[in-house]
Amino acid sequence: MDKMLNTKPSRRAARSRPPPISRPSDAPIHESPTRVSRYEVPSKIHESLGLWVSSVGRHLNQGPQTTVRNRVMECYAAVLITRGDGYFESPATGRRTVRAGSLMWVVPGVPHSYSASEGQTWDESWVVFGGRVAESFERHGMLAAERAVVDTGAASEPADLFERMLQVFLAGGPLAVPMAAALTYQLLVVVHGLSTGFLRRGPSADAAVGEAVRLIEREATRGIGPKELAQSVHVGYSTLRRRFREQTGFSVKEYILRVQLRRAKDLLAGTRQSVDEVARACGFEDALYFSRVFRQKVGLPPTQFRAAEWRAFAPQRSQRTNS
């Protein structure tokens, strides 16, 4: 990873294809007592899937002599520090302290530097990736140059995912890139969940938003509204709307509706309740409005959804056999 090109490309050109690799895909694995890495050449098929991985590795005992300084990459990368401490610096973040459990996002076109502290070493795992799926994560704020350093705490999931990616690449084969890409997608979601607190057992990073999510999950089908929700978590309505979208990617109204429709699907698929009864049970006063919204969001009216799903729950008729 420390040998990637330092020339700054245009963002459009950089994101349309994987970065050039200076070695063939079947070159031997780069191994030493302190480093193991493997490179692949993503194909046009991998690009069309929307997310590709070009290299994975692990460096041990990296000291200040291996400082990454003012590097500009053509693609995305994630670097997880599993031991030691140091710093990360970019125009978007300034200088940030990095310690074990810190994950650093590298975004295309953004100069950045990082290193272990003077006189110390650290251990790092890394993955280089790209594609329109990664761009979507950045566009929706789940991978951001301004929040390039994420504290994952004592969570084991990120390190486990890096280890699985490395093993996939070391094994090689035609499925190495898509399998590593699937694990990278999971890494993106897990790190976002840890950064917001939604995957932590303790309180969320934003206590008001975390409590709002819990109230919606519990009260949405009873008809709780956004303004009532804001009062319940002791935050102004406009403030809650802004912070809720930043943390979850949804508006408050949309998240409430998603929980209501999720429950409606359960009732339609698993009970004999009428559409009117289902609507009331999910917090809708008007069954016609419920049916219209259900069709807009699900793609089928409630009755057709039930007909498609009910087969799995309907009792099987006994087959008549010839004697």
NULUM-374771 format. One record per residue: residue in one letter; x, y, z of N, C-alpha, C, O, CB in turn. Coordinates in pm, whole numbers, plus 50000, padded with zeros to 5 digits. Glycine has a CB too. Example, Ala and Ser with C-alpha at 12.3 -4.5 7.8 and 13.67 -1.06 7.14 Angstrom:
A513194943150780512304955050780513204967050780514244966850846511314955350905/S512854977550708513674989450714512905000350787513415011450804514084994050572/
REM end
This chain:
M500824988050000500005000050000500855012650000500455022849945499075000050120/D502055011850062502915023550071503585026649939504305036649929503945021450177/K503375018349835504005020749706502995025349601503335026049483504695008249659/M501765028549641500775033249545501215046749490501995053849554499375034249610/L500715050249372501155062349305500805074749385499775075149452500555063149167/N501665084949377501445097449447500945108549356500705119649403502705101749515/T500775105849228500275115949137498785117349155498095107349173500625112548993/K498275129449149496865131949176496075131649046496265140348961496675145449246/P495175121749029494365121048908493075128848925492755133249036494055106648871/S492345130548816491005136248830490115126048899490305114048879490405140448692/R489145130648980488295121449054487485112748958487285100948984487365129149149/R487015118548847486195110948754487005099548694486545088148691485645120048643/A488215102548645489035092148583489455081648683489485069748652490265098148518/A489775086048806490255076548906489195066548945489505054948970490755083749029/R487945070748951486895062149004486275053148898485505044148931485835070549068/S486615055548772485975047648668486635034148648486075025448582485985055248540/R487825032248704488525019548683489475017048799489845026548868489295019548549/P489875004748823490845001848927492185008348895492465010948779491024986648943/P493025011148996494305017448971495235007948899495094995848912494945022049102/P496185013248822497145004448754497984996848855498395002448957498035012448660/I498254984548826499074976148912500404973448843500424970348724498344962848947/S501464974648915502794973648854503304959348848504474957148816503764982048930/R502434949548878502864935748876501714926948828500554930548850503354931249017/P501984915948764500914907248716500154901048831500684899848942501474896348626/S498894896948805498054891548910498554878348964498224874549076496654889948860/D499354871148885499834858148932501234859048993501894848849011499834848248819/A501684871249023502994872849087502964866549225501894865549285503394887749097/P504114862249278504114855649408503674864949520503824877149510505494850249439/I503134858949625502724866449742503944873249804505004867149816502014857249844/H503784885749843504864893149908504834889950057503924894350128504734908549882/E505824882450104505864878550244507214881550304508244880150239505524863950259/S507204885650429508404887250509507964885750653506764884750679509124901250483/P508894885350748508474883950889507554895150936506794893251031509694883550977/T507614906850871506804918150917505744922450817505034932150841507694929850948/R505634915450705504664919950604504164908150523504934899350484505304930550511/V502854908150497502274898750401501234906550322500404913550381501644886150473/S501254905450191500304912550108500064904849980500884896549940500804926750077/R498944907649915498614901249790497864911149703497004918449751497784888349812/Y498194911349574497574920349479496764912449377497144901349340498624929149409/E495664918349332494854912549226494594923449121494774935249148493514906749281/V494184919349004493824928748898492324927348873491914918148802494644926048766/P491494936048928490044935048907489704935648758490284943548683489314946248983/S488774927248717488384926448577487214935848549486684942248640488004912048538/K486824936648422485654944548384484404939348453483514947048489485474944448232/I484334926248472483184920448542483164925348686482104929148737483224905048539/H484324925348753484394930148891483974944848898483254948848989485814928348948/E484424952848800484044966948799482534968448785481924976948850484764974248685/S481924960148699480484961248674479654957648797478504961748808480094952448558/L480234949848889479534946249012479444957949110478654957649204480224934549078/G480264968149088480154980349167481134981849280481294992849333478814981149222/L481804971149318482794972049426483894961949397483624950149376482154969449567/W485144966649395486274957949369487374960349472487444971049533486814960049227/V488204950449489489354951149581490594947749500490614937749428489194941449705/S491634955949511492864953449434494024948749519494954942749466493264965849362/S494004951149649495094946249733494674945749879493864953749925496334955049717/V495254936249950495014934150092496344930850156497174924150095493944922750118/G496564935450278497824932050343497834934950491496884940450547498934939550278/R498934930850554499144933250696500614936450717501494929150671498714920850782/H500884947450786502254951550819502424951250970501584956351044502564965850762/L503494945451016503804945151159505034953751187505924955051103504044930551206/N505054959551307506214967151354506614978251258507794980151229507394957751374/Q505614985651208505894996951121506265009051205505495013151292504685000151030/G507435014751180507905026151257507895038951176507455038851060509285023551308/P508365049951234508375062851164509185062651035508985071150948508935073551254/Q510095052951021510875052250897510015048450777510455049950663512005042350912/T508795043350801507895039650693506715049450684505625045650643507375025350712/T506945061750724505895071950721505295073450582506015074050482506445085350769/V503965074050575503265077950452503135093150457502535098550551501855070850439/R503695100050357503755114650365503145120950240503635118950129505205119350384/N502085128750260501435136350153501095127650031501245131949917502335147850109/R500635115650057500265106649948498865110049898497975113649976500335091949994/V498675108849768497355110549707497055097749629497765094349534497295123349612/M496005090749669495685078049605494595079549501493825089149503495265067949709/E494555070049411493585070049302492295062749340491345062549263494195063749179/C492275056849456491145048549496490975049549647491665057349712491345033649451/Y490065041749702489815041749846490715031649915491205022249853488325038649875/A490915033750043491625023950125491135025150268490645035550311493165026150117/A491285014350341491015014250485492245008350553492774998150509489715005950520/V492685014750659493865010250734493455009050881493045018950942495085020050717/L493564997050936493194994651076494464992851158495304984551126492274982251089/I494595000651263495734999451355495334989951467494364992451539496175013451411/T496074979151483495744969151585496704969451704496424963251807495754955451523/R497814976651691498754978251804499554990851782499934994051670499704965851817/G499804998251890500615010251882499795022751864498565022251863501595009051770/D500475034051849499785046751828500625055651739501805053051715499485053751961/G499995066351691500665075551600499715086651561498975091851645501185068251475/Y499735090451432498885101451388498415099151245499005091451169499645114851398/F497335106151210496845107151072496635121851045496165129151133495515098851050/E496975126450926496845140650894496405142350749496925135850658498175147950918/S495425151350729494985155050595494395169050602494085173850712493945144750538/P494225175750488493595188950491492175188450547491695198350603493565194950351/A491495177150531490115176150576489995173850726488985177650786489415165050503/T491005167750787490915164150929491865171751019491655172451140491165149650946/G492925177650961494005182351044494775170451098494655159351045493475191251158/R495555172451201496335161751260495515154851369495045161351462497665167151318/R495335141751357494525134051449495365122951512496175116551445493305128151379/T495155120851641495825109851710495205096651669493985095351657495745111751862/V496065086651648495635073351609496195063551710497345064551750496105069751464/R495365053951751495815043851846495205030451808494415029551714495415047751992/A495565020051881494995006751853493475007551855492875012951948495504996351956/G492855002051751491405002851736490965013851643489775014851612490785004851869/S491895022351597491555033051503491565027651361492475020351321492535044951517/L490545031251285490525028151142490595041251065489875050751094489245020051104/M491485041550965491695053550885491135051250745491525041750678493195057450879/W490225059950702489715059550565490595068250477490915079550513488225064150559/V490965063250363491685070950262490735072950144490165063250092493015063650217/V490555085450103489605089049998490375093849876491355101049891488615100050047/P489955090049755490675094149635490845109249625489925116849655489955089149512/G492025113349583492285127449559492595135749681492825147749668491155133149491/V492595129749800492825137349924494235134549977494525123150013491745133750031/P495115144549982496455142150038496365137950184495535143050259497335154850024/H497225128650223497175123950361498535118650402499345114450319496085113050378/S498775118950532500005113650590499635105850715498665109250783501025125150623/Y500415095350746500235088550873501495080950908502285077150821499025079150868/S501665078651038502865071951086502685068151232501885074051305504115080751067/A503465058151274503565055151417504285066551487505005074251423504315041751441/S504095067651617504765078051695506275076151693506775065151674504255078051839/E506975087151712508435086751713508935077051820508515077651936509015100651737/G509835068251780510405058651873509525046551899509875038151982510685065352001/Q508375045551829507465034351849507175027451716507565032251610506165039151916/T506485016251725506005009351606504525006051623504005006051735506824996451580/W503865003351512502494998851519502274987551420503094985251331501535010451493/D501134980451436500724970051343499494975051268498594980851328500424956451418/E499464972751138498344977551058497894966950959498694959150908498724990350983/S496584966850934495994958750827495334968350730494814978750770494954948350882/W495364964950599494834974350502494174967250384494474955750353495934983550453/V493274974650320492614970050199492454981950107492114992950151491234963350231/V492704979949977492534990249876491364986149788491314974849740493834992249792/F490414995349766489174991749697488625003749622489135014949635488134986449797/G487575001449543486935012249470485685007449401485264995949419487895018249368/G485075016349322483855013149250482715022249291482815029849387483464998749273/R481625021449216480505030549239479825028149374479205037249429479485029149127/V479935015949427479355013349560480125021249665479525027249754479384998249593/A481445021249656482255029049749481935043849736481865051049836483755026649725/E481745048549612481385062549591480045065849657479865076749711481325065649441/S479115056349652477815058549716477955059649867477295068049929476845047249681/F478805051349927479045052350070479605066050105479215072050205480005041250117/E480525071050022481075084450048480005095050029479905104350109482265087249955/R479215093749924478185103749895477175104850008476665115750035477475100349765/H476885093750074475905093750182476555095850319475895094450422475135080750182/G477825099250321478485102850445478915091350532479325093450646477605111250522/M478845078950480479245067350560480735064450546481275055850616478455055150519/L481375071650458482835071050437483215085150395482945089150282483265059950328/A483845092650485484035106950460485455111250490486045107050590483065115150542/A486005119750404487345125050426487395133250554488425133750620487795133450307/E486265139850589486245148150710486225139650837486595144550944485045157350708/R485805127150825485785118050940486645105750906486185094350911484305113750977/A487875108650871488745098050820489245088650929489645077450899489925104050749/V489235092951054489705084551164488505080451248487815088951305490775091951251/V488255067551256487115062151330487635053451443488435044351420486165054151237/D487185055951563487555047651678486595035851686485415037551720487525055951811/T487075024051656486225012051665486295005551802485664995351826486635001951559/G487055011651893487115006652030487684992652038488644989051970485745007052092/A487054984752124487514970952144486764961052056486914948952073487354967052291/A485974966051961485194957151875486134948151793487144952751740484274965251781/S485794935551786486634925951714486264924751567487054919651488486534912451779/E485064929351527484594927151391485524932751284485804925651188483234933351374/P486034945351296486894950351189488144941951168488494938651054487304964551219/A488834938351275490034930151262489714916551202490474911251121490724928451397/D488584910751242488174897851187487934898851037488304889750961486914892751257/L487304909750993487024911450851488304913150771488434907550662486104923350829/F489254920750823490544922150755491244908750743491824905650639491434932150829/E491204900750848491844887750843491184878750740491874871550667491804881050982/R489864879050732489164870850633489474875550492489644867250402487654871250658/M489554888750470489924893850338491314889150299491544885250184489864909150336/L492244889650393493614885450363493654870650327494334866750232494544888350482/Q492944862550401492934848250373492314845350237492764836450165492194840750482/V491264852850200490634851150068491634854349958491724847049859489394860050056/F492374865249974493324869149871494514859549865495024856549757493824883349895/L494944854749980496064845249980495674832149912496494825849846496534842650124/A494404828149930493944815949865493844817749715494024808049640492594811749922/G493544829949668493464832649526492254826349460491294822549528494704827849458/G492314825249329491204819349255490294829849195490424841649225490414810349345/P489374825649109488514835149036487524842649124486994852949082487764827948930/L487264837749245486294844449332486954853049439486264858449525485414834149399/A488274854349435488974861849540488504876349546488224881549654490474861449516/V488424883049430488054897249429486604899349475486384907649563488244903049290/P485604892149419484234894549468484024890549613483234896849682483254887049382/M484724880049661484584876349802485164887249892484574890849993485264862849830/A486344892449854486944903349932486084915849925485984923350022488364906349883/A485454918249808484574929849794483374928649887482944938449947484114931449648/A482814916449899481674914349989482074917250133481314923150209481124899949976/L483284913050171483764915650307484044930450328483844935750437485034907450336/T484514937350222484744951750231483424959250249483354968850326485474956950107/Y482384954850179481054960850197480634959350343480134968750404480004954150102/Q480844947450398480484945250538481324954150629480804959450727480684930450576/L482604955950597483464964650676482934978950676482894985350781484904964350623/L482524983950560481984997450551480774999250643480665009350713481605000750406/V479884989450642478674990450724479014989150872478504996750954477664979550684/V479874979650906480234977351046480924989651105480594993751217481144965051059/V481864995451032482585007151085481625018951101481725026351199483765010950993/H480715020751006479725031451022478865028751145478585037851223478825032650896/G478465016151164477655012751281478395015151411477795019551509477214998451274/L479685012251413480485014651533480685029551557480675034251671481835007651523/S480885037151449481125051451464479885058851514479995068751586481575057451331/T478705054051476477465060351522476985054751655476135060851722476385058751418/G477505043351694477085037251819475985027051802475625020551900476635047651912/F475445025151681474325015951663474745001351673473884992651689473685018351530/L476034998451665476504984751681477244982651813477794971851837477404980951566/R477254992651898477894991252028476844986852131475664989852118478575004452071/R477304979952232476374975652338476064986952433475034986752501476954963952415/G476954996752439476725008052527475895018652457475275015852354478055013952572/P475855030852511475075041552450475645045552315476835043852290475025053752543/S474775050652228475225054552094476065067152103476075074152205474025056652000/A476775069951993477605081951989476765094552005477235104452059478395082451857/D475525094251958474585105251975473425099752058472565092652006474095111051836/A473405103052186472435097052278471005099852236470155091052246472665102152419/A470735112052187469365115452148468915107152028467795102152025469255130452115/V469795105651930469435097851811469285083051849468365076451801470515099451701/G470175077951933470065064051976468755061352048468115051152024471215060452066/E468345070652136467075069052206465895070352111464895063452125466965079352320/A466035079452012464955081051914464755068251834463625064251809465265092751820/V465835061751795465735049151721465035038651806464165031451757467125044151677/R465415037651933464785027752022463295030552039462495021252042465475027652158/L462915043352052461505046852066460715043551939459585038751946461355061752101/I461315046351824460635043351698460405028351685459325023951648461435048551578/E461425020451716461285005951706460155000851797459474991151764462604998951741/R459985007451909458985003052006457615009351985456595002952010459465006152145/E457575021951938456325029551938455795032951799454715038751790456525041952014/A456505029851692456085034251559454685029451524453895036851467457065029351454/T454375017051560453065011551524451955017051612450775014151588453084996451534/R452285024851712451275031351796451005045551748450205052851808451715031551943/G451675049451638451385062451578452235073851628451815085351615449985065651600/I453415071351685454275082151731454735090451612455065084951506455485076651810/G454755103651628455165112651521456505119051549456985118351662454125123251500/P457115125351449458435131451466458505141951576459465142251652458875137551338/K457495150751585457545161251687457395155451827458065159851920456445171551662/E456515145551841456385138851970457685131752006458095131452122455205128751968/L458305126151907459585119251928460645128951978461395125852070460045112351799/A460725140851915461705150851956461485155052102462445156752177461635163051865/Q460225156652141459925160152279460365149052375460855151752484458435162952296/S460175136652333460505125352420461995124152445462415119352551459975112452359/V462815128352348464275127152365464905140652403466125141952409464935121852236/H464035150652429464465163752481465425170952386466445176352429465125162052617/V465085170752258465855177552155464895184952065463795180152039466735167552073/G465285196952018464435204251926464175196151799465005188151757465075217751891/Y462995198451740462585190551625463565192051508463975182051450461175194551580/S463945204251474464855206351362466225200251391466875194951301465005221351332/T466665201151517467955195151554467915180051541468845173951489468345199151697/L466825174051590466705159451579466665155151434467315145351398465445154551652/R465915162251349465855158651208467245158551145467595149251072464945168351132/R468015169051173469355169951114470265158851165470915151951087469975183551143/R470315157251296471225147351354470795133151322471645124351305471305149151504/F469495130751314468985117351282469415113351142469865102151121467455116851295/R469285122351046469685119150909471195117250900471665108250829469245130250813/E471955125550970473415124050967473845110451020474775104350967474065135051049/Q473185105751124473605093451190473045080951124473705070551122473195093751335/T471835081651071471175069651021471055069050869470905058250813469825068451080/G471115080650803470895080950659469425082150622469095082950504471465068750596/F468535082350722467095083550699466575096250763467135101250861466355071150753/S465465101450706464725111650779463945104750891463735092550886463765119650684/V463515112350991462755106451100461465100351048461115089051084462435117151208/K460755107550961459495102550907459695089650828458915080250840458845113050817/E460755089250749461015077350668461315065250755460865054150726462175079850573/Y462075067450863462405056150950461165050951022460985038851036463475060151053/I460305060051066459055055751130458215047551031457685037051066458245068051180/L458125052450908457345045450807457925031650776457175022050757457275053750679/R459235030550772459865017650745459515007450853459234995850823461395019250735/V459515011750979459165002651088457694998751079457354987151102459455009151225/Q456825008251045455405005151031455164995050918454404985550935454605017951004/L455804997150804455614988150691456254974550715455754964450665456184994450564/R457324974250789457934961350824456954952850905456804940950881459244963550905/R456284959251001455294952151082454094948150997453524937351014454844960851201/A453714956950904452584953750817452874941350732452004932950714452264965650727/K454094940350682454464928450605454334915850691453814905750645455904929650552/D454794916550814454694904950904453244900550921452934888650914455304908251041/L452354910350943450944907050968450264901950841449474892550847450204919351021/L450564908050728449954903550602450394889450567449604881350518450304913150489/A451664886550591452194873450553451834862550653451744850850616453694874150539/G451634866250779451504855950881450184855250954450014846651041452524857850978/T449224864150920447924863650989446804864850886447044867550769447824874951094/R445574862850933444394864550850443714878050872442584879950828443414853250877/Q444374887250940443784900350964443484907350832444224905950735444714909051051/S442384914750830442034922250710443024933750690443794937150780440594927650719/V442994939650571443884951050542443564962550637444474969350685443734955650395/D442284964750665441904975250759442504972550897443024981650961440374976550769/E442414960150942442954956551074444464958051077445024962851175442554942151110/V445124954050970446584955450963446974970150966447914974051036447134948850834/A446254978350891446554992750889446474998551029447385005651072445585000150795/R445384995751102445235001051238446304995751331446825003051416443844997651293/A446644982951317447654976951405449034982851383449894981751470447704961951382/C449244988951268450564994651236450605009751248451585016151208450964990651096/G449545015651303449575029951331448985038651222449165050851226450955033951354/F448275032851124447635040651019446145041951050445465031851069447855034050879/E445635054151054444225056251081443385053950956442215050250966443995070251134/D443955056150839443225055150712443765043250634444925043150595443365068250629/A442915033050612443345021050541443665023950395444545017650338442275010350550/L442955033550333443245036950194444625043250181445375040350088442175046350139/Y444945052150276446275058250277447345047550298448385047650232446375069250386/F447085038350391448025027350416448265019350288449405016350255447495018150527/S447195015850217447335007950095448135015349988448945009449917445955004150040/R447895028449978448615036349879450105037149913450955035349826448015050549870/V450415039750040451825040550080452505026950067453645026050023451935045750225/F451795016450106452355002950097452724999849952453804994649925451354992450150/R451845003049860452125000249720453305008449669454135003349594450895003049634/Q453395021149710454495029749667455835024249714456795024049638454285043849720/K455895019849839457165015749899457525001149870458704997849855457125017950047/V456524992549862456774978149847456704973849701457364964349660455774970249929/G455884981049621455744977349482454534968849452454244966049336456934970249437/L453804964749556452584956849542451544962249639451904967149747452864941749569/P450274961549604449244964749704449224954049812449694942949788447834966049638/P448714957149930448734947350041448134933850006448664923450046447994953050159/T447044933849931446394921049899447284912349811447334900149830445054923549830/Q447974918349715448864910549628450094905849705450584894749683449274918849506/F450594914249794451724909949876451344897749958452114888149967452194921349968/R450154898150019449694886750098449554874350011449954863450052448354890050166/A448994875849893448804864249805450144858049767450264845849756448044868349679/A451164866649747452474861449709453174854649826453914845049806453344872749655/E452954859649948453664854550065452914843450136453524835250204453944865850161/W451584843150122450794834150205451054819550175450864811150263449324837050186/R451504816250055451724802350018452654795350116452504783350142452304801549878/A453614802950169454574796750261453924793050394454454784750468455744806050285/F452774799250424452154796850554450864788750544450384783450644451864810150621/A450294787750422449034780650406449244765750426450274760350384448434783350269/P448284758750488448444744250507448434737050374447694740750282447334738750596/Q449244726950363449324719150241448124709650231447764702950328450644711350235/R447524709250113446454699750092447044685950069448074684350003445564704049972/S446384676150125446894662550109446704658049965445684660849902446174652750205/Q447704651149914447654646049778446834633049777447074624049857449084643749722/R445854632149683445074619749668445884609749585446314612649473443684622649600/T446064598449639446844588149570445924577349517444884574549576447894582049663/N446314571249408445524560249349445804547349424446954544049452445844558549197/S444724540149458444894527549528444954516049429445094504549470443754525549628/
REM end
